């Protein structure tokens, strides 16, 4: 899907990408110079294509670097729309640390028990 603006010195060609679990959705747009990430998000039809997207403001980035909706775009940019996290990263780290501590305590306890019986 491309907008009607011709690609010339006063226009930007950008890609908008959304990686789903099973496939990738992308659009190539031509936008006027000075366009922002929000302009690209509006022009690409993301809201219409994904009406069930769970957040009012999707997390955005350009080539893997987070940006806000007011970020000005440059010619050749790839605007990425990030999927919401299915888990809390901090909570996941806490759980892994607890699991490692419990496993280490279990190994220590098993060693102490076997040393007593030898």
Residue pairs with C-beta under 8 A, 6 or more apart in sequence:
1 27
1 28
1 29
1 44
1 45
2 27
2 28
2 29
2 30
3 29
3 30
3 31
3 43
5 11
5 30
5 31
5 32
6 30
7 13
7 30
10 32
10 33
11 30
11 31
11 32
11 33
11 75
12 30
12 31
12 32
12 33
12 35
12 73
12 74
12 75
12 77
13 28
13 29
13 30
13 75
13 76
14 28
14 29
14 31
14 35
14 40
14 73
14 75
14 76
14 77
14 78
14 79
15 26
15 27
15 28
15 29
15 77
15 78
15 79
16 26
16 27
16 28
16 29
16 40
16 41
16 44
16 46
16 78
16 79
16 81
17 24
17 25
17 26
17 78
17 79
17 80
17 81
18 24
18 25
18 26
18 46
18 50
18 80
18 81
18 83
19 25
19 80
19 83
20 83
21 83
25 49
25 50
27 44
27 45
29 40
29 43
29 44
31 39
31 40
31 43
31 73
34 72
35 72
35 73
36 69
36 70
36 71
36 72
36 73
37 60
37 62
37 67
37 68
37 69
37 70
37 71
37 73
37 79
38 69
38 70
39 73
40 73
40 79
41 47
41 58
41 60
41 69
41 79
41 81
46 53
46 58
46 81
47 53
54 84
55 84
57 69
58 81
58 82
59 66
59 81
59 82
59 84
60 66
60 67
60 68
60 69
60 71
60 79
60 80
60 81
60 82
61 67
61 79
61 80
61 82
62 71
62 73
62 77
62 78
62 79
62 80
63 77
63 78
63 80
64 80
73 79
